[in-house]
Every structure is written in C-alpha cells, then in structure tokens.
Amino acid sequence: MENKDKNLVITKEYAGLRLDVFLTKINPEFTRSHFKGEIENGNVLVNNKKVKSGFVLKENDNVFIKYSPPKTMDLTPENIKLDIVYEDDDLLVINKPQGMVVHPAVGNYNGTLVNALLYNVKNLSGINGVIRPGIVHRLDKDTSGLMVVAKNDKAHVELSRQIQTKECKRFYLALHDGTPKEMTGVISNYLLRDNKNRLKYMVSTNNEGKYSESHYKVLTKYVGYSLIEWELKTGRTHQIRVHSAYINHPIVGDKLYNSNPCKFKLSGQLLHSYKLEFTHPTTKQLMKFEIDLPIYFKNVLNGLN
C-alpha cells in the first residue's frame, strides 16, 4: 500500500467482489493473506465499520485503507547451513530438514528457517511481513522436504496465486499405520482448530472452518504399514496429518495425531515433501523438483522390507 491513507468509493466495476479480492486487484503487489491481516487488524473499514475479508462490496460503498507503517525487523540472521536445491534472482527451492521450524513464533525465535534465510540469502520478499520474509508456503516442524521461497514481491504474488489456483503441485510421501481399503482416494472436508487441544486441528462436523482437499495413492503395502503418496489441493495447517488420522491410518511417528505405539526411534512423523511443480514467475518455464527420502525414513522402509 502507498505511504498514505486511502478513501475509495466502489464503482460498478468492483461491485459484487469480496473485500479482500478488491484490495488485491487495486494493489496487485500484495496477497489476499496480507490484506486479511490488515482487515482483521481494523486497518480496512467499509462504511466506517470493521467487516470480514469475505464482505461483498456494493456500488457506492466507502472503503477506508489505513497505512500500516513497516515494523522494525527484529530477527537475527543465523549461520545455519541450508540445503539449496535451486536458486535464481526470483526464488529458491530448499530441502528443509525435519526438526526445523519455518518461521519464528512464541517459544521459537531462533534456529528457524527464516533466521537461516536472512543469513544466507541477500534478498527476500516482504509480503508476509517481518516474521515470514520470503515464505510462500510452510511445512510443519517435523515434516521434511521441498519448499519454494520468494526473493521479491512479484515472484511471491505469482507463486501464491499458483498455489491458490492449484497450478502449483505439491506431492508428499508418508508412512502410515495399516492400509486404506481403497488404493486411491480423495478426502475433502472442512478443518478447524480442535476445541479440546489447541495444538491440533480436526475435521468439522458442520462444514465450519476452512475447506481442505487431499488426494492419495497407496504406493507400497507392508505388513501393518503402507507408503502413501499425497497431493495437496489446498494447504491447510496439518492437513495431511489430520486427513490421515480421519481415515484411521495415521502417519507413523506423529505424536500429535497418532496414539498407536511406535516401534521405531523417530524424532517426528514420517512425512516428506518430495516433489514440487510450478511455473517460474518470470520465465514462465515449468519447474519440476524431486528430492530423495531422508536417511531415517529410508532406514525404516528398509527394515520393513
């Protein structure tokens, strides 16, 4: 947003649009998630009232946008080695190790991927704010594998768009307790935070929360276990982990969603982002990346064989 407040009157051209969609149309350098935060913080008002991101605008509505001064970057760059699979002027693709938190939060202000990026990468996009520079999508702390990071705002906006429109394809491998009856399937439902454990998410019984969709394919059946490929169509927090538990085949090593005893010595769930496909935001070239399973994951599979 420009360095000044704005008062805008909705014309016929924009009537019928969601508020967050309208804001990204007039400020294409920002994402809808950015404006969602601005709306929730009261920095965007419609007819002098605080509304939700999905508020549908009408002709002659007045939209007030308050300029938010940039926050001071208070994160420490840390000399943490990154496994960079690919890098150019617009983006980089990294192989995140299990155990690394993606961005700082309460209790984790050091040792994160962002701390490492600030040290190793000269430029990062600023769209997701000072806490998540360059972060287009996340992986859970104990999920390993491929992530794309944006080095400028233009690349960030385009990569975010591809994720939202499902043009960006993300594939995971996971080891599960047991084997689903169907070798392939689609799980689609709504997820919300668990009201009994705020660290967890759960499937909604009345379509509240956020829509989620995962496609799975059983690749290998073992005695008591199965290796499954997952393709994310949406990217909700803990999505694959919740969907796995929902079909009663939780991921091996998942201490949050799997209550079954684990006979392997693991630091976290056996879930790995192994394949990533997207169109380069500048060259428009199709980019495909695939990474091998980490050694601890391979060791478990070799033991099952």
FIROMAR-257088 format. One record per residue: x, y, z of N, C-alpha, C in turn; residue in one letter; residue number from 1. Coordinates in steps of 0.2 Angstrom, whole numbers, m for minus. Layout:
BEGIN
NODE    n.u    n.v    n.w   ca.u   ca.v   ca.w    c.u    c.v    c.w  rest   nr
NODE      X      Y      Z      X      Y      Z      X      Y      Z     A  NUM
...
This chain:
BEGIN
NODE    n.u    n.v    n.w   ca.u   ca.v   ca.w    c.u    c.v    c.w  rest   nr
NODE      4     m6      0      0      0      0      4      6      0     M    1
NODE      2     12     m3      6     18     m3      6     20      4     E    2
NODE     11     25      5     13     28     11      8     33     14     N    3
NODE      1     32     13     m4     37     15    m11     33     15     K    4
NODE    m15     36     19    m22     33     20    m26     34     13     D    5
NODE    m30     29     12    m35     30      6    m42     30      8     K    6
NODE    m46     33      4    m53     33      5    m56     31     m3     N    7
NODE    m59     26     m4    m61     24    m10    m68     23    m11     L    8
NODE    m71     25    m16    m78     23    m17    m79     18    m22     V    9
NODE    m83     13    m21    m84      7    m25    m88      9    m31     I   10
NODE    m85      8    m37    m89      9    m43    m92      2    m45     T   11
NODE    m96      3    m51   m100     m3    m53    m95     m8    m55     K   12
NODE    m89     m7    m58    m84    m11    m60    m82    m16    m54     E   13
NODE    m82    m14    m48    m80    m18    m42    m85    m21    m38     Y   14
NODE    m91    m18    m39    m97    m21    m35    m98    m28    m36     A   15
NODE    m99    m32    m30   m100    m39    m30    m94    m43    m29     G   16
NODE    m88    m39    m28    m82    m43    m26    m81    m43    m19     L   17
NODE    m78    m48    m16    m76    m49     m9    m71    m43     m8     R   18
NODE    m71    m41     m2    m67    m35      0    m59    m37     m1     L   19
NODE    m57    m43      1    m50    m45      0    m48    m46     m7     D   20
NODE    m53    m48    m11    m51    m48    m19    m51    m41    m22     V   21
NODE    m55    m37    m20    m55    m30    m22    m48    m27    m20     F   22
NODE    m46    m28    m14    m40    m25    m12    m34    m27    m16     L   23
NODE    m34    m34    m17    m28    m36    m21    m28    m34    m29     T   24
NODE    m34    m33    m31    m35    m30    m38    m32    m23    m39     K   25
NODE    m33    m19    m34    m30    m12    m34    m23    m12    m31     I   26
NODE    m21    m17    m28    m14    m17    m25    m11    m24    m27     N   27
NODE    m10    m26    m33     m8    m32    m35     m1    m35    m32     P   28
NODE      2    m30    m29      9    m32    m26      8    m35    m20     E   29
NODE      2    m36    m17      1    m39    m11     m4    m45    m12     F   30
NODE     m4    m50     m7     m8    m56     m7    m14    m55     m3     T   31
NODE    m19    m59     m4    m25    m59      0    m24    m60      7     R   32
NODE    m19    m64      9    m17    m66     16    m15    m59     19     S   33
NODE    m11    m55     15     m9    m49     18    m15    m45     20     H   34
NODE    m19    m44     15    m25    m40     17    m30    m43     22     F   35
NODE    m30    m49     22    m34    m52     28    m32    m50     34     K   36
NODE    m25    m50     35    m22    m47     42    m24    m40     43     G   37
NODE    m23    m36     37    m25    m29     38    m32    m28     40     E   38
NODE    m37    m32     37    m44    m31     38    m45    m33     46     I   39
NODE    m42    m39     48    m43    m41     55    m41    m36     60     E   40
NODE    m35    m33     58    m32    m28     62    m36    m21     62     N   41
NODE    m41    m20     58    m45    m14     58    m42     m9     54     G   42
NODE    m37    m11     50    m34     m6     45    m38     m5     39     N   43
NODE    m43     m9     38    m48     m8     32    m55     m8     35     V   44
NODE    m58     m2     33    m65     m2     35    m70     m1     29     L   45
NODE    m76     m3     30    m81     m2     24    m87      2     28     V   46
NODE    m88      8     25    m93     12     28    m92     14     35     N   47
NODE    m85     15     37    m83     16     44    m84     10     48     N   48
NODE    m85      4     46    m86     m2     50    m81     m7     49     K   49
NODE    m79    m11     54    m75    m16     53    m79    m22     50     K   50
NODE    m77    m25     45    m80    m31     42    m75    m37     41     V   51
NODE    m78    m42     38    m73    m48     37    m71    m48     30     K   52
NODE    m65    m52     29    m62    m52     22    m67    m54     16     S   53
NODE    m72    m58     18    m77    m60     13    m83    m56     12     G   54
NODE    m83    m50     15    m88    m45     14    m89    m43      7     F   55
NODE    m95    m44      4    m96    m42     m3    m98    m35     m4     V   56
NODE    m94    m32     m8    m95    m24     m9   m101    m23    m13     L   57
NODE   m104    m17    m12   m109    m14    m16   m107     m8    m19     K   58
NODE   m110     m6    m24   m109      1    m28   m110      6    m23     E   59
NODE   m105     11    m23   m105     17    m18   m103     16    m11     N   60
NODE   m101      9     m9    m98      8     m3    m92     12     m2     D   61
NODE    m90     14      4    m84     18      5    m79     13      8     N   62
NODE    m73     12      5    m68      8      8    m62     13     11     V   63
NODE    m61     12     17    m55     16     20    m49     11     21     F   64
NODE    m43     13     19    m37      9     20    m32     13     24     I   65
NODE    m31     11     30    m26     15     34    m19     12     33     K   66
NODE    m14     16     31     m7     14     30     m4     11     36     Y   67
NODE     m1      6     36      2      2     41     10      4     41     S   68
NODE     13      8     45     20      9     45     24      2     45     P   69
NODE     29      1     42     33     m5     42     36     m6     49     P   70
NODE     35    m12     51     38    m14     58     46    m15     57     K   71
NODE     49    m14     63     56    m15     63     58    m22     63     T   72
NODE     62    m24     58     65    m31     58     69    m33     65     M   73
NODE     66    m37     68     70    m39     75     72    m46     75     D   74
NODE     73    m49     69     76    m56     69     83    m56     68     L   75
NODE     86    m61     71     94    m62     70     95    m66     64     T   76
NODE     99    m64     59    102    m69     54    106    m74     58     P   77
NODE    106    m80     56    110    m85     59    113    m90     54     E   78
NODE    119    m91     55    123    m95     51    122   m102     51     N   79
NODE    116   m104     48    113   m111     48    114   m113     41     I   80
NODE    117   m119     40    118   m121     33    111   m123     30     K   81
NODE    110   m121     24    103   m123     20    105   m128     15     L   82
NODE    101   m133     13    101   m137      8     97   m134      2     D   83
NODE    101   m130     m2     98   m126     m8     98   m130    m14     I   84
NODE     92   m132    m16     91   m137    m22     92   m133    m28     V   85
NODE     89   m126    m28     89   m122    m34     89   m115    m32     Y   86
NODE     92   m110    m36     91   m103    m34     93    m99    m40     E   87
NODE     89    m94    m41     90    m88    m46     88    m82    m43     D   88
NODE     87    m77    m47     86    m70    m45     79    m69    m42     D   89
NODE     74    m74    m43     67    m73    m41     65    m78    m35     D   90
NODE     69    m83    m35     66    m88    m30     72    m93    m28     L   91
NODE     71    m97    m23     75   m103    m22     71   m109    m19     L   92
NODE     73   m115    m20     70   m121    m18     74   m124    m13     V   93
NODE     72   m125     m7     76   m128     m2     73   m135      0     I   94
NODE     78   m139      3     76   m146      6     76   m145     13     N   95
NODE     70   m143     17     70   m142     24     71   m148     28     K   96
NODE     75   m148     33     76   m154     37     71   m155     42     P   97
NODE     70   m161     44     65   m162     50     68   m159     56     Q   98
NODE     63   m156     60     65   m153     66     66   m145     66     G   99
NODE     66   m143     60     67   m135     59     60   m132     58     M  100
NODE     59   m127     63     53   m123     62     54   m118     56     V  101
NODE     49   m117     53     49   m112     47     50   m105     49     V  102
NODE     46   m102     53     46    m95     54     46    m94     62     H  103
NODE     48    m89     65     48    m88     72     41    m87     74     P  104
NODE     40    m89     81     34    m89     84     35    m89     92     A  105
NODE     30    m88     96     31    m89    103     35    m95    105     V  106
NODE     41    m94    108     45   m100    110     50   m102    105     G  107
NODE     50   m100     99     54   m101     93     57    m95     90     N  108
NODE     61    m91     92     63    m85     89     70    m86     86     Y  109
NODE     73    m92     87     80    m93     84     80   m100     81     N  110
NODE     85   m101     77     86   m108     74     80   m110     69     G  111
NODE     77   m105     66     71   m106     61     74   m105     54     T  112
NODE     70   m108     50     72   m107     43     73    m99     41     L  113
NODE     68    m95     43     69    m88     42     75    m85     45     V  114
NODE     78    m87     51     84    m85     53     90    m87     48     N  115
NODE     89    m93     46     94    m96     41     94    m92     34     A  116
NODE     88    m91     32     87    m87     26     90    m80     26     L  117
NODE     89    m77     32     91    m70     32     99    m69     32     L  118
NODE    102    m75     34    109    m75     34    112    m77     27     Y  119
NODE    108    m82     24    111    m85     18    109    m82     11     N  120
NODE    103    m78     11    100    m75      5    100    m68      6     V  121
NODE    102    m64      0    103    m57      0     96    m54      0     K  122
NODE     92    m56     m4     85    m53     m5     79    m58     m3     N  123
NODE     74    m55      0     68    m59      1     62    m55      1     L  124
NODE     57    m58     m2     50    m54     m2     48    m52      5     S  125
NODE     45    m46      5     42    m43     11     35    m44     12     G  126
NODE     31    m48      8     24    m48      8     21    m51     14     I  127
NODE     24    m56     17     22    m59     23     24    m56     29     N  128
NODE     27    m50     29     29    m47     35     36    m48     37     G  129
NODE     38    m45     43     44    m46     45     46    m53     48     V  130
NODE     41    m56     50     42    m63     53     43    m68     48     I  131
NODE     40    m67     42     40    m73     37     42    m70     30     R  132
NODE     48    m67     30     50    m64     24     52    m70     19     P  133
NODE     49    m70     13     50    m75      8     46    m81      8     G  134
NODE     43    m82     14     39    m88     15     32    m88     11     I  135
NODE     32    m92      6     26    m93      2     21    m98      4     V  136
NODE     24   m104      7     20   m109     10     25   m112     15     H  137
NODE     21   m116     20     25   m119     25     25   m126     25     R  138
NODE     30   m129     29     30   m136     31     30   m136     39     L  139
NODE     27   m141     42     27   m142     49     34   m143     51     D  140
NODE     36   m142     58     42   m143     60     45   m149     59     K  141
NODE     41   m155     60     44   m161     59     42   m165     52     D  142
NODE     40   m160     47     39   m163     40     45   m160     37     T  143
NODE     49   m165     33     54   m163     29     53   m162     22     S  144
NODE     58   m159     18     57   m159     11     57   m152      7     G  145
NODE     54   m152      1     55   m146     m3     50   m140     m1     L  146
NODE     53   m134     m2     49   m128     m1     52   m123     m6     M  147
NODE     47   m119     m8     49   m113    m13     49   m107     m9     V  148
NODE     54   m103     m9     55    m96     m6     55    m91    m11     V  149
NODE     52    m85    m10     52    m80    m15     57    m75    m13     A  150
NODE     60    m72    m18     66    m67    m16     63    m60    m18     K  151
NODE     57    m59    m21     55    m52    m22     47    m53    m22     N  152
NODE     44    m47    m21     37    m47    m20     33    m50    m27     D  153
NODE     35    m48    m32     32    m50    m39     32    m58    m39     K  154
NODE     38    m61    m37     38    m68    m38     33    m71    m32     A  155
NODE     33    m68    m26     29    m70    m21     21    m70    m23     H  156
NODE     19    m65    m26     12    m64    m28     10    m70    m33     V  157
NODE     15    m71    m38     13    m76    m43     13    m83    m40     E  158
NODE     18    m84    m36     18    m91    m33     12    m92    m29     L  159
NODE     10    m87    m25      4    m88    m20     m2    m89    m25     S  160
NODE     m2    m86    m30     m8    m87    m35     m8    m94    m37     R  161
NODE     m2    m96    m39     m2   m103    m42     m4   m108    m37     Q  162
NODE     m2   m107    m30     m5   m112    m25    m12   m111    m24     I  163
NODE    m15   m105    m24    m22   m104    m23    m26   m107    m29     Q  164
NODE    m23   m107    m35    m27   m110    m41    m25   m117    m43     T  165
NODE    m21   m120    m38    m19   m127    m39    m14   m128    m45     K  166
NODE    m12   m123    m48     m7   m124    m53      0   m126    m50     E  167
NODE      1   m124    m44      7   m127    m41      6   m133    m38     C  168
NODE      9   m138    m39      8   m145    m37     13   m147    m32     K  169
NODE     10   m150    m26     14   m152    m21     13   m159    m19     R  170
NODE     18   m163    m19     17   m171    m18     21   m173    m12     F  171
NODE     18   m177     m7     22   m179     m1     22   m187     m1     Y  172
NODE     27   m190      3     27   m197      4     26   m197     12     L  173
NODE     22   m202     14     21   m203     21     20   m211     22     A  174
NODE     23   m213     28     22   m220     30     16   m220     35     L  175
NODE     11   m225     34      5   m225     38      4   m231     42     H  176
NODE      1   m231     47     m1   m237     51     m7   m240     46     D  177
NODE     m6   m247     45    m11   m250     41    m12   m248     34     G  178
NODE    m17   m250     30    m18   m248     23    m25   m247     22     T  179
NODE    m27   m241     18    m34   m239     17    m37   m245     13     P  180
NODE    m43   m246     13    m47   m251      9    m46   m249      2     K  181
NODE    m47   m242      0    m46   m240     m7    m39   m238     m8     E  182
NODE    m36   m240    m14    m29   m239    m15    m28   m232    m17     M  183
NODE    m33   m229    m20    m33   m221    m21    m39   m218    m19     T  184
NODE    m39   m212    m17    m45   m208    m15    m44   m201    m14     G  185
NODE    m49   m198    m13    m49   m190    m12    m53   m189     m5     V  186
NODE    m50   m185     m1    m53   m183      6    m54   m176      5     I  187
NODE    m60   m174      6    m62   m167      6    m67   m165     11     S  188
NODE    m65   m160     15    m69   m158     21    m67   m152     24     N  189
NODE    m70   m150     29    m68   m143     32    m64   m144     39     Y  190
NODE    m58   m141     40    m54   m141     45    m55   m135     50     L  191
NODE    m55   m136     56    m54   m131     61    m50   m133     67     L  192
NODE    m49   m128     71    m44   m130     77    m48   m134     82     R  193
NODE    m45   m139     85    m48   m144     90    m50   m140     96     D  194
NODE    m56   m141     98    m58   m137    104    m56   m140    111     N  195
NODE    m53   m146    110    m50   m149    116    m43   m148    117     K  196
NODE    m40   m148    111    m32   m147    111    m31   m142    106     N  197
NODE    m29   m136    108    m27   m130    104    m21   m131     99     R  198
NODE    m17   m136    100    m12   m138     96    m14   m142     90     L  199
NODE    m20   m145     90    m22   m149     85    m27   m146     81     K  200
NODE    m29   m149     75    m34   m147     71    m39   m153     70     Y  201
NODE    m45   m152     68    m50   m158     67    m54   m157     61     M  202
NODE    m58   m162     59    m62   m162     54    m69   m159     57     V  203
NODE    m72   m154     54    m78   m151     56    m84   m155     54     S  204
NODE    m89   m156     59    m95   m160     58   m100   m156     54     T  205
NODE    m99   m149     54   m105   m145     51   m102   m140     46     N  206
NODE    m97   m142     42    m94   m138     37    m91   m131     39     N  207
NODE    m90   m130     46    m87   m124     48    m79   m125     47     E  208
NODE    m76   m119     47    m68   m119     46    m66   m118     39     G  209
NODE    m61   m121     37    m58   m120     30    m58   m126     26     K  210
NODE    m60   m126     20    m61   m131     15    m54   m134     14     Y  211
NODE    m54   m141     14    m47   m144     13    m48   m150      8     S  212
NODE    m43   m151      4    m44   m157     m1    m37   m160     m2     E  213
NODE    m37   m167     m1    m31   m171     m2    m32   m177     m6     S  214
NODE    m28   m178    m11    m28   m184    m15    m23   m189    m13     H  215
NODE    m24   m195    m12    m19   m200    m10    m19   m206    m15     Y  216
NODE    m13   m210    m15    m12   m216    m19     m7   m220    m15     K  217
NODE     m9   m226    m13     m5   m231    m10      0   m234    m15     V  218
NODE      6   m233    m13     12   m235    m17     15   m242    m15     L  219
NODE     15   m243     m9     18   m250     m7     15   m252      0     T  220
NODE     13   m258      0     10   m261      6     15   m265     10     K  221
NODE     15   m264     16     20   m268     20     15   m272     25     Y  222
NODE     18   m276     29     15   m279     35     13   m274     40     V  223
NODE      7   m272     41      5   m267     46      6   m260     44     G  224
NODE      9   m258     38     10   m251     36      9   m251     29     Y  225
NODE      9   m244     26      9   m243     19     12   m236     18     S  226
NODE     15   m236     12     18   m230     10     14   m227      5     L  227
NODE     12   m220      6      6   m217      3      9   m210      0     I  228
NODE      7   m209     m7      9   m203    m10      3   m198     m9     E  229
NODE      4   m192     m7     m2   m187     m6      0   m181    m10     W  230
NODE     m6   m179    m13     m5   m172    m17    m10   m167    m14     E  231
NODE     m7   m162    m12    m11   m157     m9    m15   m152    m14     L  232
NODE    m21   m152    m13    m25   m147    m17    m27   m140    m13     K  233
NODE    m26   m141     m7    m27   m135     m3    m21   m136      2     T  234
NODE    m19   m130      6    m13   m131     10    m15   m129     17     G  235
NODE    m19   m132     21    m21   m131     27    m16   m133     33     R  236
NODE    m16   m130     38    m12   m132     44    m13   m140     45     T  237
NODE     m8   m144     45     m8   m151     47    m12   m155     43     H  238
NODE    m14   m152     37    m19   m156     33    m18   m163     32     Q  239
NODE    m12   m165     29    m11   m172     28    m12   m176     34     I  240
NODE     m9   m174     40     m9   m177     46    m16   m178     49     R  241
NODE    m20   m173     48    m27   m173     50    m31   m178     46     V  242
NODE    m30   m178     39    m34   m182     35    m32   m189     36     H  243
NODE    m25   m191     37    m23   m197     39    m26   m200     45     S  244
NODE    m27   m196     50    m30   m199     56    m37   m200     55     A  245
NODE    m40   m195     51    m48   m196     50    m50   m202     46     Y  246
NODE    m45   m205     42    m47   m211     39    m44   m217     43     I  247
NODE    m42   m216     49    m40   m221     54    m33   m224     51     N  248
NODE    m29   m221     48    m22   m223     46    m17   m217     47     H  249
NODE    m16   m216     53    m12   m210     55     m5   m211     53     P  250
NODE     m1   m206     52      6   m206     50     11   m209     56     I  251
NODE     15   m213     54     20   m216     59     24   m211     62     V  252
NODE     25   m210     68     29   m205     71     26   m199     73     G  253
NODE     19   m198     71     16   m192     73     13   m192     80     D  254
NODE     16   m189     84     15   m189     91      8   m185     93     K  255
NODE      6   m181     88      0   m177     90     m6   m180     87     L  256
NODE     m6   m184     82    m12   m187     79    m12   m194     79     Y  257
NODE     m6   m198     81     m6   m205     81     m5   m207     88     N  258
NODE    m10   m211     91    m10   m213     98     m7   m220     98     S  259
NODE     m6   m223     92     m4   m230     92      4   m230     94     N  260
NODE      6   m236     98     13   m236     99     17   m236     93     P  261
NODE     23   m233     93     28   m233     88     34   m237     90     C  262
NODE     35   m242     85     41   m246     87     48   m244     84     K  263
NODE     47   m238     81     54   m235     78     56   m229     82     F  264
NODE     62   m228     82     65   m222     86     65   m216     81     K  265
NODE     60   m212     82     59   m207     77     59   m200     81     L  266
NODE     61   m195     78     60   m188     81     53   m184     79     S  267
NODE     50   m187     74     44   m184     72     40   m189     66     G  268
NODE     35   m186     63     31   m190     59     36   m191     52     Q  269
NODE     34   m197     49     37   m199     43     33   m196     37     L  270
NODE     34   m190     36     31   m186     31     36   m181     27     L  271
NODE     36   m182     21     41   m179     17     39   m176     10     H  272
NODE     40   m169     10     38   m166      3     43   m167     m2     S  273
NODE     41   m172     m6     47   m175    m11     46   m172    m18     Y  274
NODE     41   m169    m20     40   m167    m27     36   m160    m27     K  275
NODE     39   m156    m31     36   m149    m32     36   m147    m39     L  276
NODE     30   m144    m41     30   m142    m48     26   m135    m48     E  277
NODE     29   m130    m52     26   m124    m53     29   m120    m59     F  278
NODE     26   m115    m61     28   m111    m67     32   m105    m64     T  279
NODE     38   m105    m67     43    m99    m65     39    m92    m66     H  280
NODE     39    m88    m61     35    m82    m61     38    m77    m66     P  281
NODE     44    m78    m68     47    m73    m73     48    m76    m80     T  282
NODE     51    m82    m80     52    m85    m87     47    m89    m90     T  283
NODE     42    m91    m85     36    m95    m87     38   m102    m89     K  284
NODE     44   m104    m87     46   m111    m88     43   m115    m83     Q  285
NODE     41   m121    m85     38   m126    m80     44   m129    m76     L  286
NODE     44   m128    m69     49   m130    m65     47   m137    m61     M  287
NODE     51   m142    m61     50   m148    m58     56   m150    m53     K  288
NODE     54   m152    m47     59   m154    m42     57   m160    m39     F  289
NODE     62   m164    m38     61   m170    m34     67   m172    m30     E  290
NODE     65   m174    m23     71   m175    m19     70   m182    m15     I  291
NODE     75   m185    m14     75   m192    m11     73   m191     m4     D  292
NODE     70   m197     m1     69   m198      6     75   m197     10     L  293
NODE     74   m194     16     79   m193     21     81   m200     24     P  294
NODE     87   m201     26     90   m207     28     86   m211     33     I  295
NODE     84   m207     38     80   m210     44     73   m213     41     Y  296
NODE     70   m210     36     64   m213     33     66   m219     29     F  297
NODE     71   m219     25     74   m225     21     75   m231     26     K  298
NODE     78   m229     31     80   m235     36     74   m238     38     N  299
NODE     69   m235     40     63   m238     42     60   m242     36     V  300
NODE     60   m240     30     57   m244     25     61   m250     23     L  301
NODE     68   m249     24     72   m255     23     71   m260     28     N  302
NODE     69   m258     34     68   m263     40     61   m266     38     G  303
NODE     57   m263     36     50   m266     34     51   m271     28     L  304
NODE     55   m270     24     57   m274     18     60   m281     20     N  305
